[in-house]
Each structure stands twice: as structure tokens, then as C-alpha cells.
Amino acid sequence: MRQRIRTALRWLLTLAYGYAGWRHLATPEPFLAITPPWVPRPELVVAVTGIAEIAGAIGLTIPAMRKAAGWGLAFYALCVWPANLHHALANVAIGGATLGWWYHGPRLAAQPLIIWWALWASGAVEWPFRHGTDR
């Protein structure tokens, strides 16, 4: 049962990161808007993050690459946390609309879960689950 859940969550993560990567490349404007002002060459950074998301999504589908993709996506999620924080604290408008703390609070709090999700779904970590008789 655990393996089925892991597989389903891995495919969901694959689709989410694949779509997000495509969006970073196809419509970079919203991502540029939330990029903190201290980030150099924001257009390049947004494009590279899109490529990283797509590469990670593809890596999750290749068994030999799966754990590396999980670690890469976990690191990626950690690296983009400042953009999410900037989006919240600066109340950046996307398409003329701002999102309140009803969105930003859970989004920021979910970042560690997203990091864990990439690691667990890829098989890079087992925590908090255990192998063998220690279940």
C-alpha cells in the first residue's frame, strides 16, 4: 500500500513540477514579479528554474535518476522559498490581484512539506516511515 501511495504522489509531483516548469518558460511574467530585487538577472533565473523543474519532473520518471531528482527538487524548493516569502511580504500583485495571508500563510508553511514530498516520493528518504519489523 505504501508503495502505491509513493508512486501516486511521485506522479502528482511529476505533473506539478512539469507544469510549473512549462509555466516558468511560457509565461515568466508572474514569476519575475515575485522574484526578490536582490536576485541578479531575474529573467535568466526564472528560465533556469523552469528548466530545473522540468528536468526534475523527467528525472522522477526514470528509476536510475529518481533519487537524484528528488534531492534536486528538494533543494530547488528550498532555493525558491525567498521568492515565496517576497511575494507574501511585499504583497506583490499578479495580474492586478494580490493574494492575502489566507494563501501566503499556508503556502509558506507548506514549503517543508513540499521538500519532504520530493524526497519521500523519489525514495531518497524513508522518514518518518521505517523498513522491516520496525513499522
VMD Tcl script that builds the backbone (N, CA, C; Angstrom):
set m [mol new atoms 405]
animate dup $m
set s [atomselect $m all]
$s set {name element resname resid chain x y z} {
  {N N MET 1 A 0.823 -1.198 0.000}
  {CA C MET 1 A 0.000 0.000 0.000}
  {C C MET 1 A 0.867 1.262 0.000}
  {N N ARG 2 A 1.925 1.250 0.833}
  {CA C ARG 2 A 2.802 2.416 0.903}
  {C C ARG 2 A 3.427 2.701 -0.458}
  {N N GLN 3 A 3.797 1.637 -1.175}
  {CA C GLN 3 A 4.422 1.828 -2.485}
  {C C GLN 3 A 3.439 2.457 -3.476}
  {N N ARG 4 A 2.187 2.076 -3.405}
  {CA C ARG 4 A 1.179 2.677 -4.291}
  {C C ARG 4 A 1.002 4.162 -3.988}
  {N N ILE 5 A 0.990 4.499 -2.719}
  {CA C ILE 5 A 0.870 5.909 -2.331}
  {C C ILE 5 A 2.088 6.681 -2.813}
  {N N ARG 6 A 3.273 6.093 -2.613}
  {CA C ARG 6 A 4.510 6.755 -3.054}
  {C C ARG 6 A 4.477 6.977 -4.567}
  {N N THR 7 A 4.062 5.959 -5.308}
  {CA C THR 7 A 4.005 6.083 -6.768}
  {C C THR 7 A 3.007 7.160 -7.184}
  {N N ALA 8 A 1.834 7.165 -6.576}
  {CA C ALA 8 A 0.823 8.179 -6.911}
  {C C ALA 8 A 1.330 9.581 -6.587}
  {N N LEU 9 A 1.957 9.741 -5.422}
  {CA C LEU 9 A 2.480 11.061 -5.058}
  {C C LEU 9 A 3.642 11.470 -5.954}
  {N N ARG 10 A 4.434 10.498 -6.390}
  {CA C ARG 10 A 5.534 10.812 -7.306}
  {C C ARG 10 A 4.979 11.310 -8.640}
  {N N TRP 11 A 3.940 10.659 -9.159}
  {CA C TRP 11 A 3.357 11.105 -10.428}
  {C C TRP 11 A 2.677 12.465 -10.286}
  {N N LEU 12 A 2.045 12.697 -9.159}
  {CA C LEU 12 A 1.442 14.009 -8.920}
  {C C LEU 12 A 2.518 15.089 -8.876}
  {N N LEU 13 A 3.621 14.792 -8.204}
  {CA C LEU 13 A 4.743 15.732 -8.141}
  {C C LEU 13 A 5.346 15.950 -9.526}
  {N N THR 14 A 5.456 14.874 -10.297}
  {CA C THR 14 A 5.978 14.969 -11.665}
  {C C THR 14 A 5.122 15.911 -12.501}
  {N N LEU 15 A 3.816 15.732 -12.438}
  {CA C LEU 15 A 2.906 16.598 -13.199}
  {C C LEU 15 A 2.969 18.040 -12.707}
  {N N ALA 16 A 3.008 18.222 -11.393}
  {CA C ALA 16 A 3.043 19.580 -10.831}
  {C C ALA 16 A 4.314 20.311 -11.243}
  {N N TYR 17 A 5.465 19.659 -11.096}
  {CA C TYR 17 A 6.718 20.321 -11.459}
  {C C TYR 17 A 6.852 20.478 -12.973}
  {N N GLY 18 A 6.374 19.513 -13.735}
  {CA C GLY 18 A 6.413 19.655 -15.192}
  {C C GLY 18 A 5.586 20.843 -15.655}
  {N N TYR 19 A 4.385 20.970 -15.094}
  {CA C TYR 19 A 3.518 22.096 -15.445}
  {C C TYR 19 A 4.124 23.419 -14.987}
  {N N ALA 20 A 4.625 23.450 -13.756}
  {CA C ALA 20 A 5.229 24.685 -13.237}
  {C C ALA 20 A 6.436 25.093 -14.077}
  {N N GLY 21 A 7.241 24.121 -14.474}
  {CA C GLY 21 A 8.400 24.427 -15.315}
  {C C GLY 21 A 7.985 25.011 -16.650}
  {N N TRP 22 A 6.976 24.412 -17.244}
  {CA C TRP 22 A 6.465 24.924 -18.521}
  {C C TRP 22 A 5.952 26.356 -18.344}
  {N N ARG 23 A 5.233 26.608 -17.246}
  {CA C ARG 23 A 4.714 27.957 -16.988}
  {C C ARG 23 A 5.840 28.969 -16.795}
  {N N HIS 24 A 6.925 28.561 -16.114}
  {CA C HIS 24 A 8.065 29.461 -15.941}
  {C C HIS 24 A 8.633 29.888 -17.292}
  {N N LEU 25 A 8.643 28.970 -18.244}
  {CA C LEU 25 A 9.211 29.269 -19.562}
  {C C LEU 25 A 8.211 29.961 -20.480}
  {N N ALA 26 A 6.948 29.545 -20.433}
  {CA C ALA 26 A 5.941 30.087 -21.351}
  {C C ALA 26 A 5.425 31.457 -20.918}
  {N N THR 27 A 5.249 31.655 -19.626}
  {CA C THR 27 A 4.734 32.923 -19.102}
  {C C THR 27 A 5.553 33.330 -17.873}
  {N N PRO 28 A 6.742 33.860 -18.093}
  {CA C PRO 28 A 7.625 34.174 -16.961}
  {C C PRO 28 A 7.207 35.400 -16.148}
  {N N GLU 29 A 6.325 36.225 -16.660}
  {CA C GLU 29 A 5.997 37.494 -16.001}
  {C C GLU 29 A 5.568 37.340 -14.539}
  {N N PRO 30 A 4.649 36.416 -14.206}
  {CA C PRO 30 A 4.270 36.300 -12.788}
  {C C PRO 30 A 5.442 35.896 -11.893}
  {N N PHE 31 A 6.336 35.083 -12.420}
  {CA C PHE 31 A 7.483 34.630 -11.637}
  {C C PHE 31 A 8.520 35.740 -11.503}
  {N N LEU 32 A 8.634 36.549 -12.540}
  {CA C LEU 32 A 9.522 37.712 -12.450}
  {C C LEU 32 A 9.005 38.693 -11.400}
  {N N ALA 33 A 7.690 38.823 -11.319}
  {CA C ALA 33 A 7.092 39.765 -10.364}
  {C C ALA 33 A 7.396 39.384 -8.920}
  {N N ILE 34 A 7.484 38.083 -8.624}
  {CA C ILE 34 A 7.716 37.672 -7.234}
  {C C ILE 34 A 9.194 37.445 -6.924}
  {N N THR 35 A 10.052 37.614 -7.916}
  {CA C THR 35 A 11.487 37.447 -7.687}
  {C C THR 35 A 11.999 38.603 -6.832}
  {N N PRO 36 A 12.685 38.290 -5.735}
  {CA C PRO 36 A 13.206 39.372 -4.878}
  {C C PRO 36 A 14.153 40.285 -5.655}
  {N N PRO 37 A 14.182 41.562 -5.311}
  {CA C PRO 37 A 15.006 42.521 -6.063}
  {C C PRO 37 A 16.507 42.254 -5.976}
  {N N TRP 38 A 16.954 41.511 -4.990}
  {CA C TRP 38 A 18.387 41.235 -4.850}
  {C C TRP 38 A 18.867 40.097 -5.753}
  {N N VAL 39 A 17.943 39.417 -6.441}
  {CA C VAL 39 A 18.326 38.314 -7.334}
  {C C VAL 39 A 18.880 38.897 -8.627}
  {N N PRO 40 A 20.127 38.543 -8.992}
  {CA C PRO 40 A 20.698 39.062 -10.237}
  {C C PRO 40 A 20.084 38.363 -11.452}
  {N N ARG 41 A 19.980 39.090 -12.547}
  {CA C ARG 41 A 19.488 38.559 -13.821}
  {C C ARG 41 A 18.210 37.727 -13.657}
  {N N PRO 42 A 17.147 38.355 -13.193}
  {CA C PRO 42 A 15.924 37.613 -12.880}
  {C C PRO 42 A 15.337 36.837 -14.059}
  {N N GLU 43 A 15.447 37.367 -15.274}
  {CA C GLU 43 A 14.914 36.643 -16.437}
  {C C GLU 43 A 15.626 35.308 -16.601}
  {N N LEU 44 A 16.943 35.332 -16.460}
  {CA C LEU 44 A 17.724 34.099 -16.570}
  {C C LEU 44 A 17.391 33.149 -15.425}
  {N N VAL 45 A 17.279 33.678 -14.226}
  {CA C VAL 45 A 16.977 32.843 -13.060}
  {C C VAL 45 A 15.615 32.167 -13.222}
  {N N VAL 46 A 14.613 32.892 -13.676}
  {CA C VAL 46 A 13.285 32.305 -13.873}
  {C C VAL 46 A 13.336 31.226 -14.952}
  {N N ALA 47 A 14.058 31.471 -16.036}
  {CA C ALA 47 A 14.185 30.457 -17.087}
  {C C ALA 47 A 14.900 29.212 -16.563}
  {N N VAL 48 A 15.971 29.412 -15.822}
  {CA C VAL 48 A 16.716 28.272 -15.272}
  {C C VAL 48 A 15.857 27.496 -14.275}
  {N N THR 49 A 15.055 28.194 -13.483}
  {CA C THR 49 A 14.190 27.472 -12.552}
  {C C THR 49 A 13.149 26.642 -13.305}
  {N N GLY 50 A 12.647 27.170 -14.411}
  {CA C GLY 50 A 11.718 26.390 -15.224}
  {C C GLY 50 A 12.370 25.140 -15.784}
  {N N ILE 51 A 13.576 25.290 -16.281}
  {CA C ILE 51 A 14.313 24.137 -16.808}
  {C C ILE 51 A 14.587 23.136 -15.689}
  {N N ALA 52 A 14.951 23.629 -14.509}
  {CA C ALA 52 A 15.215 22.744 -13.366}
  {C C ALA 52 A 13.963 21.960 -12.977}
  {N N GLU 53 A 12.816 22.615 -12.999}
  {CA C GLU 53 A 11.570 21.925 -12.663}
  {C C GLU 53 A 11.257 20.835 -13.679}
  {N N ILE 54 A 11.420 21.139 -14.946}
  {CA C ILE 54 A 11.158 20.143 -15.986}
  {C C ILE 54 A 12.153 18.994 -15.883}
  {N N ALA 55 A 13.426 19.310 -15.675}
  {CA C ALA 55 A 14.443 18.260 -15.533}
  {C C ALA 55 A 14.139 17.378 -14.325}
  {N N GLY 56 A 13.745 17.992 -13.220}
  {CA C GLY 56 A 13.389 17.212 -12.037}
  {C C GLY 56 A 12.182 16.324 -12.285}
  {N N ALA 57 A 11.185 16.855 -12.975}
  {CA C ALA 57 A 9.994 16.066 -13.293}
  {C C ALA 57 A 10.356 14.870 -14.167}
  {N N ILE 58 A 11.181 15.098 -15.167}
  {CA C ILE 58 A 11.624 13.991 -16.023}
  {C C ILE 58 A 12.425 12.987 -15.203}
  {N N GLY 59 A 13.320 13.488 -14.351}
  {CA C GLY 59 A 14.132 12.609 -13.517}
  {C C GLY 59 A 13.304 11.709 -12.619}
  {N N LEU 60 A 12.175 12.198 -12.133}
  {CA C LEU 60 A 11.309 11.373 -11.289}
  {C C LEU 60 A 10.731 10.183 -12.041}
  {N N THR 61 A 10.673 10.262 -13.360}
  {CA C THR 61 A 10.106 9.164 -14.153}
  {C C THR 61 A 11.144 8.117 -14.544}
  {N N ILE 62 A 12.409 8.390 -14.294}
  {CA C ILE 62 A 13.495 7.482 -14.672}
  {C C ILE 62 A 14.049 6.853 -13.398}
  {N N PRO 63 A 13.828 5.540 -13.201}
  {CA C PRO 63 A 14.244 4.916 -11.940}
  {C C PRO 63 A 15.692 5.190 -11.539}
  {N N ALA 64 A 16.607 5.159 -12.468}
  {CA C ALA 64 A 18.018 5.380 -12.135}
  {C C ALA 64 A 18.295 6.825 -11.714}
  {N N MET 65 A 17.434 7.742 -12.089}
  {CA C MET 65 A 17.621 9.167 -11.781}
  {C C MET 65 A 16.725 9.652 -10.641}
  {N N ARG 66 A 15.829 8.806 -10.201}
  {CA C ARG 66 A 14.747 9.214 -9.304}
  {C C ARG 66 A 15.227 9.864 -8.005}
  {N N LYS 67 A 16.159 9.227 -7.307}
  {CA C LYS 67 A 16.621 9.792 -6.030}
  {C C LYS 67 A 17.348 11.114 -6.240}
  {N N ALA 68 A 18.175 11.177 -7.273}
  {CA C ALA 68 A 18.876 12.436 -7.564}
  {C C ALA 68 A 17.871 13.534 -7.896}
  {N N ALA 69 A 16.833 13.189 -8.650}
  {CA C ALA 69 A 15.789 14.171 -8.974}
  {C C ALA 69 A 15.078 14.635 -7.710}
  {N N GLY 70 A 14.815 13.712 -6.798}
  {CA C GLY 70 A 14.178 14.080 -5.533}
  {C C GLY 70 A 15.020 15.051 -4.728}
  {N N TRP 71 A 16.327 14.766 -4.624}
  {CA C TRP 71 A 17.224 15.688 -3.917}
  {C C TRP 71 A 17.291 17.032 -4.635}
  {N N GLY 72 A 17.338 17.000 -5.962}
  {CA C GLY 72 A 17.384 18.247 -6.727}
  {C C GLY 72 A 16.129 19.083 -6.541}
  {N N LEU 73 A 14.968 18.440 -6.576}
  {CA C LEU 73 A 13.715 19.178 -6.397}
  {C C LEU 73 A 13.558 19.679 -4.961}
  {N N ALA 74 A 14.049 18.912 -3.997}
  {CA C ALA 74 A 14.019 19.377 -2.608}
  {C C ALA 74 A 14.890 20.626 -2.453}
  {N N PHE 75 A 16.079 20.589 -3.028}
  {CA C PHE 75 A 16.971 21.746 -2.970}
  {C C PHE 75 A 16.358 22.929 -3.716}
  {N N TYR 76 A 15.747 22.646 -4.855}
  {CA C TYR 76 A 15.065 23.683 -5.628}
  {C C TYR 76 A 13.980 24.360 -4.774}
  {N N ALA 77 A 13.152 23.545 -4.106}
  {CA C ALA 77 A 12.073 24.097 -3.280}
  {C C ALA 77 A 12.629 24.969 -2.154}
  {N N LEU 78 A 13.770 24.587 -1.628}
  {CA C LEU 78 A 14.419 25.407 -0.607}
  {C C LEU 78 A 14.908 26.730 -1.204}
  {N N CYS 79 A 15.465 26.665 -2.396}
  {CA C CYS 79 A 16.029 27.865 -3.037}
  {C C CYS 79 A 14.973 28.878 -3.461}
  {N N VAL 80 A 13.775 28.426 -3.792}
  {CA C VAL 80 A 12.737 29.371 -4.229}
  {C C VAL 80 A 11.902 29.906 -3.068}
  {N N TRP 81 A 12.162 29.423 -1.875}
  {CA C TRP 81 A 11.433 29.907 -0.707}
  {C C TRP 81 A 11.528 31.423 -0.564}
  {N N PRO 82 A 12.688 32.050 -0.798}
  {CA C PRO 82 A 12.748 33.518 -0.706}
  {C C PRO 82 A 11.786 34.225 -1.663}
  {N N ALA 83 A 11.558 33.669 -2.847}
  {CA C ALA 83 A 10.604 34.289 -3.775}
  {C C ALA 83 A 9.193 34.214 -3.209}
  {N N ASN 84 A 8.849 33.088 -2.606}
  {CA C ASN 84 A 7.526 32.959 -1.996}
  {C C ASN 84 A 7.381 33.908 -0.808}
  {N N LEU 85 A 8.437 34.051 -0.039}
  {CA C LEU 85 A 8.422 34.976 1.091}
  {C C LEU 85 A 8.301 36.424 0.605}
  {N N HIS 86 A 9.054 36.768 -0.436}
  {CA C HIS 86 A 8.968 38.115 -1.015}
  {C C HIS 86 A 7.557 38.381 -1.544}
  {N N HIS 87 A 6.981 37.392 -2.212}
  {CA C HIS 87 A 5.624 37.509 -2.735}
  {C C HIS 87 A 4.661 37.864 -1.603}
  {N N ALA 88 A 4.831 37.208 -0.465}
  {CA C ALA 88 A 3.938 37.443 0.671}
  {C C ALA 88 A 4.199 38.788 1.343}
  {N N LEU 89 A 5.443 39.050 1.679}
  {CA C LEU 89 A 5.757 40.248 2.461}
  {C C LEU 89 A 5.602 41.538 1.666}
  {N N ALA 90 A 5.906 41.484 0.364}
  {CA C ALA 90 A 5.775 42.679 -0.474}
  {C C ALA 90 A 4.368 42.810 -1.050}
  {N N ASN 91 A 3.519 41.800 -0.798}
  {CA C ASN 91 A 2.149 41.802 -1.303}
  {C C ASN 91 A 2.126 42.074 -2.807}
  {N N VAL 92 A 2.953 41.333 -3.526}
  {CA C VAL 92 A 3.116 41.520 -4.969}
  {C C VAL 92 A 1.824 41.146 -5.692}
  {N N ALA 93 A 1.371 42.026 -6.569}
  {CA C ALA 93 A 0.173 41.767 -7.369}
  {C C ALA 93 A 0.556 40.978 -8.614}
  {N N ILE 94 A -0.214 39.948 -8.897}
  {CA C ILE 94 A -0.045 39.147 -10.108}
  {C C ILE 94 A -1.320 39.328 -10.926}
  {N N GLY 95 A -1.178 39.835 -12.136}
  {CA C GLY 95 A -2.350 40.069 -12.966}
  {C C GLY 95 A -3.320 41.068 -12.352}
  {N N GLY 96 A -2.798 42.011 -11.588}
  {CA C GLY 96 A -3.629 43.041 -10.982}
  {C C GLY 96 A -4.261 42.651 -9.658}
  {N N ALA 97 A -4.077 41.416 -9.234}
  {CA C ALA 97 A -4.688 40.962 -7.980}
  {C C ALA 97 A -3.614 40.566 -6.972}
  {N N THR 98 A -3.886 40.876 -5.721}
  {CA C THR 98 A -2.996 40.431 -4.651}
  {C C THR 98 A -3.663 39.280 -3.910}
  {N N LEU 99 A -2.843 38.453 -3.334}
  {CA C LEU 99 A -3.344 37.329 -2.546}
  {C C LEU 99 A -3.084 37.639 -1.083}
  {N N GLY 100 A -4.019 37.330 -0.246}
  {CA C GLY 100 A -3.856 37.621 1.176}
  {C C GLY 100 A -3.123 36.510 1.905}
  {N N TRP 101 A -3.086 36.666 3.212}
  {CA C TRP 101 A -2.411 35.666 4.033}
  {C C TRP 101 A -3.165 34.351 4.064}
  {N N TRP 102 A -4.420 34.329 3.640}
  {CA C TRP 102 A -5.143 33.062 3.519}
  {C C TRP 102 A -4.429 32.152 2.524}
  {N N TYR 103 A -3.737 32.745 1.529}
  {CA C TYR 103 A -2.946 31.988 0.558}
  {C C TYR 103 A -1.499 31.870 1.022}
  {N N HIS 104 A -0.888 33.008 1.366}
  {CA C HIS 104 A 0.546 33.027 1.652}
  {C C HIS 104 A 0.917 32.241 2.905}
  {N N GLY 105 A 0.106 32.318 3.942}
  {CA C GLY 105 A 0.416 31.592 5.175}
  {C C GLY 105 A 0.550 30.096 4.942}
  {N N PRO 106 A -0.497 29.454 4.412}
  {CA C PRO 106 A -0.372 28.019 4.137}
  {C C PRO 106 A 0.720 27.698 3.108}
  {N N ARG 107 A 0.891 28.566 2.113}
  {CA C ARG 107 A 1.908 28.319 1.084}
  {C C ARG 107 A 3.299 28.306 1.695}
  {N N LEU 108 A 3.602 29.265 2.534}
  {CA C LEU 108 A 4.917 29.310 3.180}
  {C C LEU 108 A 5.091 28.152 4.158}
  {N N ALA 109 A 4.047 27.837 4.899}
  {CA C ALA 109 A 4.123 26.736 5.855}
  {C C ALA 109 A 4.256 25.385 5.159}
  {N N ALA 110 A 3.749 25.278 3.935}
  {CA C ALA 110 A 3.798 24.014 3.198}
  {C C ALA 110 A 5.166 23.734 2.583}
  {N N GLN 111 A 6.036 24.715 2.534}
  {CA C GLN 111 A 7.326 24.522 1.863}
  {C C GLN 111 A 8.118 23.340 2.439}
  {N N PRO 112 A 8.218 23.183 3.765}
  {CA C PRO 112 A 8.917 21.989 4.267}
  {C C PRO 112 A 8.239 20.688 3.844}
  {N N LEU 113 A 6.912 20.691 3.759}
  {CA C LEU 113 A 6.192 19.510 3.294}
  {C C LEU 113 A 6.527 19.214 1.835}
  {N N ILE 114 A 6.627 20.238 1.010}
  {CA C ILE 114 A 6.984 20.058 -0.402}
  {C C ILE 114 A 8.393 19.488 -0.515}
  {N N ILE 115 A 9.297 19.960 0.336}
  {CA C ILE 115 A 10.667 19.434 0.341}
  {C C ILE 115 A 10.649 17.957 0.725}
  {N N TRP 116 A 9.932 17.627 1.810}
  {CA C TRP 116 A 9.827 16.222 2.222}
  {C C TRP 116 A 9.180 15.385 1.125}
  {N N TRP 117 A 8.130 15.899 0.506}
  {CA C TRP 117 A 7.404 15.178 -0.532}
  {C C TRP 117 A 8.352 14.769 -1.656}
  {N N ALA 118 A 9.188 15.681 -2.109}
  {CA C ALA 118 A 10.140 15.360 -3.177}
  {C C ALA 118 A 11.094 14.255 -2.737}
  {N N LEU 119 A 11.548 14.328 -1.503}
  {CA C LEU 119 A 12.490 13.321 -1.004}
  {C C LEU 119 A 11.819 11.967 -0.808}
  {N N TRP 120 A 10.640 11.940 -0.222}
  {CA C TRP 120 A 9.974 10.667 0.044}
  {C C TRP 120 A 9.428 10.033 -1.235}
  {N N ALA 121 A 8.784 10.824 -2.077}
  {CA C ALA 121 A 8.205 10.277 -3.309}
  {C C ALA 121 A 9.274 9.715 -4.235}
  {N N SER 122 A 10.473 10.276 -4.174}
  {CA C SER 122 A 11.568 9.795 -5.022}
  {C C SER 122 A 12.290 8.601 -4.416}
  {N N GLY 123 A 12.004 8.284 -3.162}
  {CA C GLY 123 A 12.697 7.194 -2.484}
  {C C GLY 123 A 14.024 7.611 -1.877}
  {N N ALA 124 A 14.310 8.902 -1.866}
  {CA C ALA 124 A 15.572 9.380 -1.303}
  {C C ALA 124 A 15.593 9.252 0.218}
  {N N VAL 125 A 14.432 9.355 0.855}
  {CA C VAL 125 A 14.328 9.167 2.304}
  {C C VAL 125 A 13.108 8.301 2.604}
  {N N GLU 126 A 13.143 7.661 3.757}
  {CA C GLU 126 A 12.009 6.862 4.225}
  {C C GLU 126 A 11.271 7.547 5.364}
  {N N TRP 127 A 11.881 8.554 5.959}
  {CA C TRP 127 A 11.308 9.207 7.121}
  {C C TRP 127 A 9.933 9.769 6.812}
  {N N PRO 128 A 8.973 9.629 7.651}
  {CA C PRO 128 A 9.005 9.073 9.007}
  {C C PRO 128 A 8.688 7.588 9.051}
  {N N PHE 129 A 8.653 6.947 7.907}
  {CA C PHE 129 A 8.317 5.529 7.836}
  {C C PHE 129 A 9.579 4.703 8.016}
  {N N ARG 130 A 9.395 3.463 8.410}
  {CA C ARG 130 A 10.547 2.592 8.634}
  {C C ARG 130 A 10.392 1.320 7.826}
  {N N HIS 131 A 11.533 0.667 7.593}
  {CA C HIS 131 A 11.553 -0.625 6.897}
  {C C HIS 131 A 11.414 -1.772 7.892}
  {N N GLY 132 A 11.079 -2.922 7.359}
  {CA C GLY 132 A 11.143 -4.155 8.133}
  {C C GLY 132 A 10.149 -4.222 9.267}
  {N N THR 133 A 10.600 -4.810 10.383}
  {CA C THR 133 A 9.709 -5.057 11.516}
  {C C THR 133 A 9.470 -3.827 12.371}
  {N N ASP 134 A 10.156 -2.742 12.100}
  {CA C ASP 134 A 10.004 -1.523 12.902}
  {C C ASP 134 A 8.794 -0.692 12.499}
  {N N ARG 135 A 7.955 -1.189 11.626}
  {CA C ARG 135 A 6.827 -0.409 11.125}
  {C C ARG 135 A 5.934 0.024 12.190}
}
mol reanalyze $m
mol bondsrecalc $m
mol representation Tube
mol addrep $m
